Amino acid sequence: MKYLDSSIDGYLRDLAARKPAPGGGSAAALSASIGVALMLMSANYTKGNPKYKASDAAMADIITKASVLEDALKVLIDKDVQAYELLVKLKTDAPQNNKEAIGKAYKEAAEVPFQICRMAAEALYLCKCLAEKGNKNLISDTATAAIMLEGAFFSAKYNVYLNLECVDDIVYIGNMHKVLSPLEEELPKLKEDILEICEDAIGE
């Protein structure tokens, strides 16, 4: 099933049901998508506004980059479901004969949330510029975006690490940790910086 083309109600019903997927990885992709969409709304309300003329170039850059991220993250809502469903199928159908395929499936199941982590982090860095230069009338939307993006990163991270427990490729595991470990340290501070900027704007 392609959730991207279904109703929100249908997705949430399946998320709540006793079904293997969609689960946390797909939900993380959706959360990141919503965060990026909120950023795009704020940037679109800023670009072209005479009051924020000095921010036009920065907003154009954010819109270009965030649009790419939004499109990619939306695809991952379904891709995470597909990766997990394949893994379940391989483990159910003669698992002893599918060891190599199962190993590859665990890698794919880790790769999807890894990409969610990477994109959520990239969006959060853009979000700081938006908080600094964006339309102050949408500052609460920018703050919400930052909170959702940080949450999406850490939600997806747990899905990465869970699947890596069943991966034997030490180099592959090391490369993922090399990317994610610094972000685990940086992103909470980045989010707090963004929220501080937003709170100051609200208090003006």
HUVENLIN-V948582 format. One record per residue. N is the residue number from 1. RES is the residue in three letters. PHI is phi in radians with two decimals (none if undefined). OMEGA is omega in degrees with one decimal (* if undefined). Layout:
# HUVENLIN-V948582
N | RES | PHI | OMEGA
N | RES | PHI | OMEGA
This chain:
# HUVENLIN-V948582
1 | MET | none | 176.2
2 | LYS | -1.73 | -177.6
3 | TYR | -1.26 | -178.9
4 | LEU | -1.05 | 179.8
5 | ASP | -1.73 | -177.6
6 | SER | -1.77 | 179.9
7 | SER | -1.36 | 174.6
8 | ILE | -1.05 | -179.7
9 | ASP | -1.05 | 179.8
10 | GLY | -1.10 | 178.6
11 | TYR | -1.09 | -177.5
12 | LEU | -1.15 | 177.1
13 | ARG | -1.11 | 178.9
14 | ASP | -1.21 | 177.6
15 | LEU | -1.11 | -178.0
16 | ALA | -1.44 | -173.8
17 | ALA | -1.32 | 176.5
18 | ARG | -1.44 | -178.7
19 | LYS | -2.33 | -178.6
20 | PRO | -1.16 | -179.4
21 | ALA | -2.65 | 6.5
22 | PRO | -1.28 | 179.5
23 | GLY | -2.43 | -172.6
24 | GLY | -1.09 | -179.9
25 | GLY | -1.15 | 177.7
26 | SER | -1.10 | 178.6
27 | ALA | -1.11 | 177.2
28 | ALA | -1.11 | 177.7
29 | ALA | -1.11 | 178.2
30 | LEU | -1.14 | 179.4
31 | SER | -1.06 | 178.5
32 | ALA | -1.14 | 178.0
33 | SER | -1.07 | 179.2
34 | ILE | -1.15 | 177.8
35 | GLY | -1.03 | -179.9
36 | VAL | -1.19 | 178.1
37 | ALA | -1.08 | 176.4
38 | LEU | -1.12 | 175.9
39 | MET | -1.07 | 180.0
40 | LEU | -1.10 | 177.8
41 | MET | -1.06 | -179.3
42 | SER | -1.11 | -179.9
43 | ALA | -1.16 | 179.4
44 | ASN | -1.18 | 176.3
45 | TYR | -1.33 | 179.5
46 | THR | -1.54 | -177.8
47 | LYS | -1.10 | 179.5
48 | GLY | 1.56 | 177.1
49 | ASN | -1.42 | -176.7
50 | PRO | -0.95 | -179.1
51 | LYS | -1.15 | -176.6
52 | TYR | -2.06 | -176.7
53 | LYS | -0.98 | -179.5
54 | ALA | -1.15 | -177.9
55 | SER | -1.70 | -173.8
56 | ASP | -0.97 | -177.7
57 | ALA | -1.13 | 178.9
58 | ALA | -1.12 | -180.0
59 | MET | -1.19 | 177.8
60 | ALA | -1.07 | 178.3
61 | ASP | -1.14 | 178.9
62 | ILE | -1.10 | -179.2
63 | ILE | -1.07 | 179.6
64 | THR | -1.08 | -176.4
65 | LYS | -1.24 | -178.6
66 | ALA | -1.19 | 178.5
67 | SER | -1.12 | 177.2
68 | VAL | -1.12 | 179.5
69 | LEU | -1.10 | -179.3
70 | GLU | -1.07 | -179.9
71 | ASP | -1.08 | -178.7
72 | ALA | -1.20 | -179.3
73 | LEU | -1.16 | 178.6
74 | LYS | -1.07 | 177.8
75 | VAL | -1.09 | -176.8
76 | LEU | -1.24 | 174.6
77 | ILE | -1.00 | 179.3
78 | ASP | -1.46 | -176.3
79 | LYS | -1.10 | 177.6
80 | ASP | -1.14 | 176.9
81 | VAL | -1.08 | -177.8
82 | GLN | -1.11 | 180.0
83 | ALA | -1.11 | -178.7
84 | TYR | -1.28 | 178.3
85 | GLU | -1.11 | 176.3
86 | LEU | -1.12 | 179.5
87 | LEU | -1.06 | 178.9
88 | VAL | -1.06 | -179.4
89 | LYS | -1.09 | -179.5
90 | LEU | -1.12 | -179.8
91 | LYS | -1.28 | -179.9
92 | THR | -1.48 | -176.9
93 | ASP | -1.59 | 175.5
94 | ALA | 0.79 | -175.9
95 | PRO | -1.01 | -179.3
96 | GLN | -1.14 | -179.7
97 | ASN | -1.58 | -173.7
98 | ASN | -2.05 | -173.3
99 | LYS | -1.03 | -179.5
100 | GLU | -1.15 | 179.9
101 | ALA | -1.14 | 178.9
102 | ILE | -1.14 | 177.7
103 | GLY | -1.06 | 177.6
104 | LYS | -1.15 | -179.1
105 | ALA | -1.17 | 176.4
106 | TYR | -1.15 | 176.1
107 | LYS | -1.09 | 179.6
108 | GLU | -1.14 | 179.1
109 | ALA | -1.15 | 175.2
110 | ALA | -1.47 | -175.4
111 | GLU | -1.14 | -177.4
112 | VAL | -1.10 | 177.9
113 | PRO | -1.14 | 174.8
114 | PHE | -1.08 | 177.7
115 | GLN | -1.14 | 176.0
116 | ILE | -1.08 | 177.6
117 | CYS | -1.00 | -177.1
118 | ARG | -1.06 | -177.9
119 | MET | -1.26 | 177.5
120 | ALA | -1.08 | 177.9
121 | ALA | -1.14 | 179.0
122 | GLU | -1.04 | 179.5
123 | ALA | -1.15 | -178.0
124 | LEU | -1.15 | 175.9
125 | TYR | -1.13 | 175.9
126 | LEU | -1.13 | -176.1
127 | CYS | -1.12 | 179.1
128 | LYS | -1.15 | 176.9
129 | CYS | -1.08 | 179.0
130 | LEU | -1.11 | 179.0
131 | ALA | -1.10 | -177.6
132 | GLU | -1.32 | -169.7
133 | LYS | -2.09 | -174.4
134 | GLY | -1.44 | 179.5
135 | ASN | -1.05 | -175.5
136 | LYS | -1.21 | 176.9
137 | ASN | -1.21 | 179.6
138 | LEU | -1.99 | -174.7
139 | ILE | -1.13 | 178.2
140 | SER | -1.21 | 176.9
141 | ASP | -1.22 | 176.8
142 | THR | -1.13 | 177.6
143 | ALA | -1.09 | 178.6
144 | THR | -1.07 | 178.4
145 | ALA | -1.03 | -179.4
146 | ALA | -1.07 | -179.6
147 | ILE | -1.13 | -178.6
148 | MET | -1.20 | -179.9
149 | LEU | -1.20 | 176.9
150 | GLU | -1.12 | 178.1
151 | GLY | -1.08 | 178.8
152 | ALA | -1.11 | 179.2
153 | PHE | -1.03 | -175.9
154 | PHE | -1.24 | 175.8
155 | SER | -1.10 | 180.0
156 | ALA | -1.17 | -179.4
157 | LYS | -1.01 | 179.6
158 | TYR | -1.11 | 176.9
159 | ASN | -1.22 | 175.2
160 | VAL | -1.06 | -174.3
161 | TYR | -1.14 | 178.1
162 | LEU | -1.09 | -179.4
163 | ASN | -1.26 | 178.2
164 | LEU | -1.14 | 176.5
165 | GLU | -1.03 | -177.3
166 | CYS | -1.90 | 178.0
167 | VAL | -1.86 | -177.2
168 | ASP | -1.65 | -175.4
169 | ASP | -1.36 | -175.1
170 | ILE | -1.13 | 179.7
171 | VAL | -1.12 | 178.9
172 | TYR | -1.05 | 179.3
173 | ILE | -1.10 | -179.3
174 | GLY | -1.08 | 179.4
175 | ASN | -1.13 | 178.7
176 | MET | -1.18 | 179.0
177 | HIS | -1.11 | -179.6
178 | LYS | -1.09 | 179.0
179 | VAL | -1.41 | -171.2
180 | LEU | -1.37 | -174.5
181 | SER | -1.02 | 178.2
182 | PRO | -1.11 | -179.6
183 | LEU | -1.16 | 177.2
184 | GLU | -1.06 | 178.6
185 | GLU | -1.43 | -171.5
186 | GLU | -1.39 | -168.7
187 | LEU | -1.17 | 176.9
188 | PRO | -1.04 | 178.0
189 | LYS | -1.16 | 178.7
190 | LEU | -1.09 | 178.9
191 | LYS | -1.09 | 179.2
192 | GLU | -1.12 | 176.6
193 | ASP | -1.08 | 179.8
194 | ILE | -1.11 | -179.3
195 | LEU | -1.13 | 177.8
196 | GLU | -1.15 | 176.8
197 | ILE | -1.07 | -179.9
198 | CYS | -1.13 | 179.6
199 | GLU | -1.13 | 177.5
200 | ASP | -1.12 | 179.0
201 | ALA | -1.15 | 179.2
202 | ILE | -1.16 | -177.6
203 | GLY | -1.40 | -178.4
204 | GLU | -1.21 | *
